[in-house]
Amino acid sequence: MGERQVLCRRDELVSGEARRFDVAGTRIALVRIEDDFYAIGDRCSHEDYSLGEGEVWADECEIECPQHGSMFDLVTGEPRSFPATTPVPVCGRGRGRRRGAGAPVTATGTLKVSGLHAEAGGAEILHGVDLEVAAGEVHVVMGPNGSGKSTLAHALMGRPGPTVTAGSITIDGTELAGLPSWRRARAGLYLALQHPIEVPGVRLAAVLTEALRETAGDADRVATSLDAEADAIGFDRRFLDRALNVDLSGGERKRNEILQMGVLRPRFAVLDEIDSGLDIDALRSVARRIELATSEWGLGVLAVTHFRRLLQELRADRVHVMVGGRIVAEGGPELADELDTSGYGAYSA
């Protein structure tokens, strides 16, 4: 199945519906959930029954075998319930992302990084990085340890540590390089930290209220927004009354970063290894919140990670491979699959 084939027109498949197709002797179940399309093997791995005749569970992104009720993940093909215990093959996926209720917000704008060089500790870490993220897009930067991914994230936000020595960072042509972090935040940039720190004595609501006042946001909605965002990602509301990140686990701190993003609604979010410390359920809820933001207010996302695991939940428009402080390869989500098989060795020579 190396060549792409048109199975049907978009409007011929209703959202929440699955249909069976035979492609070169292979049975395929094609599923539509709103603007997303999934193609998986039609034959249930437990017994030979057609998944294309089964029920689609849109909220879970799963399909049910019509005979014995086994559920299969449409993204990974993995069985989610017995009696099936082995996955079905995944044949492809559409370019859309999970959408929330209602029409998506149309947003414009671009975060552009051009020829970016940065040093830390007297050594140059970034060697001319170029990339562009448009509003509503998800880009993922992958690379081995020490490749410069976190340095890139910190340099974009103006965090202490790296020093930009050449190049530019712009949002819609407005230069951010050289500006303090608070000015970049005011311009619409947000950084979710790899290692969020405790801030004793400072409550989360107070931080977000002041931040919204600085960015001309609606500070009066903080309390309501905090509750809604906490519920969306499974963040215990009891933590909302604590000082920022105090006595939270690493995973809860990561959820807290996404909660703050949801309240602040930046134009572009840089996510530094947001997947580390999250179990699979937490990662799924966080990824769905991020994806919803891309359509809810047109959030542009630049996510940094080591592993393909993030891309199993957060669907990327573009994948960039960083090695030695340079972007050495770019492609679609399939590039992450290649890395999962071959590793970074081919780019390190």
N, C-alpha and C positions, 0 to 999 in steps of 0.2 A: 504493500500500500504506500509506495513511495510518492506517487503523484496525487495531487489533490483532485477530488471529484465532487461535483455538485450533486447533492442528494435531493434537494428540494429548495424552493424559494423560501425566504424567511417567513413570509406571510402565510405559507402553507402549513406551518407548524404552530399550533396554539401554545401559549405559555402554560406550563403544568402538564404537558402532554408528551408522550413518548411514541415513536413510530419505528417499525422494523424495516431495515433495508438489507439487501444482499449486494455486496460489493466484491466482485472477483471471487465469488464462492465463499466469502466471509460474511457472517450475519452481524449486523451492526444495529444497535439501538440508539437512535438519535433523540435527544431530550432537549426541550427548551424550557428555561426558567427566566421569565421576563426577557431581558436582552442577551442572556447567556445561552450558549448552545454546548452540549456535551455529546460526545460519541464514545460509547463503550461497547464491549462485546455483548451481543444479544443473548448468548447462551448462559443461563445460570450455572455457576460452578458446582452446585450441589447436585442438580438434576437437569436434564435437558428440557428446560422450559424457557419461553421467550420473555426476556425482561421488557421488551418493547410493548408487551401486553399488560405490564404491571403498573402499579400506581406510583406517581411521582410525588415525593415529599419535598416541596420547594424550600421550606424553611430550613430543613436539615441538609438540603442538596443531596438527596438520596433517592434511589428507586427500589421498589419492593418486588420480589419475585411473586407472580400471581398464584403459584402453586402452594408454597410452604412458608412464605412470609419473610424470607431472608432479605435484609436490607443491604444495599451496596452504595458506597460513596461514589458520587459521579465524578469527583476530581481524581481520586486515587484508584478507584476500582476495588478498594478493600471492603470485605464483608463487615457489617456493623451489627449483625445479629445472627444467631444460629437458625437453622442447621448448617448453613454455608460456613466454611472455614478457610477457603482459598479465594484470592481476588479474581476478578474478571479483567480482561485487558482493557486499557484505556486507549482509545484510538484517536482522540483529538478533542479540542476545546475551542469554543469561539473566543473572540477578542473582547467581549463585554465583561463587566464585573457585576457582582451582586448589587442590586439597587434597592433603595428603600421605597416606601410608599410615596405616591405622588410624583409629579414631574420633576426631573432633575433641574438644578439651577444651572443656567448657562454662565460660565465664567471664562475670562480670558486672562492672559498674562503669561510670562515666562521667567523662570529662574535660569540665568545663563552664567556658566563658569567658563572663562576663556584663558588659556595659557597660564593656569594658576601654579605658581611655585611657592613653596612654604618650607621653612626650616624650624627645627626644634633642637635645643641643646647644642647649637652650633653646627648641626648637620642638616643638609637639605633632604627633606622627606618627600615632598611633592615636586614632580618634574614636568610641569606643563600639562595640567589636567584640563580637559575640555568636555563639557556636557551641557545639555539643555533639558529642562523639565518644564513642560507646559501645564497650565491649570488643568486639573482633572486627571492627570497622568500619574502612574506609579512607575518609578525607576528604581532598580535595585543594583547596588554596587557590591560585588562579591570579590573575595580575595583571601589569601592565606594570612596568618598572623604576621604582623610587621610590614604589611604591604602599603600602609598609609591611609587605610579607610577611615579610622577614627580621627586621624590628623585632618583629613579632608572635612569631616563633619564639624570639627572644632574650628577650623579655619573659616568655614562658611559663616559660622555664628559669631566669630570674633572672640572665642573663648580663650582665656589665658593659656599659654603654652606654645602653640605654633605661631610663627610670625610670617605673614605673607610678604614675600620679597619681589614678586612680579605677578602680572596677570590681573584679571578683574572678576568681580562677583556682582551681577546686576539683577534687579527685578524690574522688568519693563524699562530697561535702559538706565535706571537709577543706580549709581555705583554705591556698593556697600563696603567694599574693601577699605579699610582704614577707619571705618565708623565703629563706635563702641557698640557692645552687644545690644544695649537697650534701644539704640537707634535702628538697628537691624530688625529687632522685634517689632518696633513701631512700623517698619516698612512691610511687615507681614511674614517674617521668617520665624520659625520655631524649631528648637532643638530638643529632642527627647534623649536624655543622657543614657549612656551605657551603664553608668554607676551613679544613680541618683543618691544624693546625700541627705542626711537628717538636718533639719533646721529647727532646733529646739526653741520653743517660745513663740513661734510664728505659725499661725493657723493657715490652713490651705485657703479658706474662704477669703481671708485678708489679703493674701498674695494675689489671688485672681481678681479681687475687686480693684486693687490698685493697678494691676496690669491692664484691665479693661478701661479704667479711667485714662490711662496714658495713651491708649490706642483708640480713643473715642468710641469704645464699645459700650454696651448697655450694662453698667455695673449693677443695676438693680435686679438683674435676672440671675445673679450668681447662685443664690441658694436653690432656686428651682432647677437651674441647669446642672448643678452639682448632683442633685438627686437623680435626675434623668440620665446623666452620663454614667454615674455609678451603677445604676441598674442595667444599662446597656452592656457593660463589660463585666458584670458580676463582681463589682467592687463593694465590699461591705460598707453600708452607710455609717456604721459606727466609726470607721476610720476617718470620716469627714471632719469630725470634731477634734481630732488629734492635731498636734503640731506637725508640720510638714515632714512626712516620711518617718516620724519617730516610731520605733518599735514595729516597723513593717518589714515583712520578708522581702527578699530580692524580687520575687515575682509580683508582690503587691505594689512595690515601688514602680515597677514597669507599667502595671495597669494605671497607677496614679499619673504617670507621664501622659498616657493616652487620654485619661479623664481630663487633665488640664488642657490638652489640645482641643478636646471637644467643647470645652467651655470658652476658650479663647478664640477659636475658629481662625487660625492664621491662614495666610494664602498659600504658604509652602511649609511643609514639615520635613525636617531632616531627622531620621530615626536611626540612632546609633545602636545597633544590635538589640533591637526591641524584643527579639525572640529569646534572648538568653534569659534563663531563670523562669520561663513560662512553661507550664505543662501544656499538653496538647489542647485541652479544653479552653484554658486561658488564652493560648495563642489564637485559637479559632475565634473567640469572642473579640479579641483585640483586632485581629485582621478584618473581621466583618465591620467593626466600627470605623476602621481606617478606610475601607472600601466605600462604605456609605458616605463618608465625608467627601470623597472625590466627586460624588454626584450631588450631595446635599448642598455644599457651598463651593464646589469646584476646587477642593484642596489638591495641590500638587505635592507628590511624595517622593523623597529620595531616601531610600532605606539601605542601611549598611548591614551586611551579615556575612558570616562564614559559610553558612549551610543552606542547602536547597530546602530544608524543612520549612523555612519561612514562605517560600514560593508555593508550597503545597496548600497554603491557606490564603496568602496575599497574592493576588494575581497581578503580575507585572506587565507593563507595556514594553519595557526595555530593560535588558540586563547588561551591565558593564562589568568587565573583569579588570581588577586593579592588581598589578604586581609591580613591586619596586617603585611605588609612587607614580606609576603611569597607568592610564587606561590602555590595555593591550588588546582588548577584544570587546565587541559589542554585538548584541543580537536580541532576538525575542526570548520568551521564556524557555524555549528549547535549549538555549545555551546553558542554562542551569542544569538541565538533564545531562548534557554532555560532561559538565564539570563533576557531577555526581558519579559518573562512570570513570572518567579519566583523571580527575584531580587537576591540580594547577601546574603539574610538572611540565606540560607541553608549553606553558607560557613563561616558565622560569629559566629556560635554557639561555 
